Amino acid sequence: MEIHKDCFVRLAYRLRLESGELIKGTEAQPATMTFVAGYNELLPSLEARLLGLKENDCREFVIPAAEGFGPREAGQIQTWDRSSFPSGVELQPGQRVTPANSLLPVDYPFLITEVKGNSVVLDMNHPLAGQDLHYSVQILEVRPPTPEELTPLKMCQTCEEGIVMD
């Protein structure tokens, strides 16, 4: 069976940066993931490269930064007041933090690049922004999803489309 919309997929993979740094998986053991194709569980560019593959297929490919997490944006480097962070917590450059009183949901921690007085400079870019993503994948399983695997995804998709379910 080839990977297409509404297929349950289990795969083993390694994700590296251009530098060779492994982000997911190790030399000895790949990471694994599962998803149902067609429900926005993966980067669209990653899912597009997996469509049509079959069980036991192995592929290596690069997702350019523009198709991954986008370029690094200077506007995503912002200065926050120290009061946005818990008192008594030492903040240092290189540390990753999630502000407690952010107006928007935070999907990943921000990087502290500088601390000066009552100001904390945060790089709010995604940690993989500006990076080409080098994938090595092996498809382990492709099958129809069970109702338990598919129902929550269809409900989430319905909510995203603005359809109210009774």
Secondary structure by P-SEA (a helix, b strand, c coil): ccccccbbbbbcbbbbccccccccccccbbbbbccccccccccaaaaaaaccccccccbbbbbcccccccccccccccccccccccccccccccbbbbbccccccccbbbbbccccccbbbbccccccccbbbbbbbbbcccccccccccaaaaaaaaaaaccccc
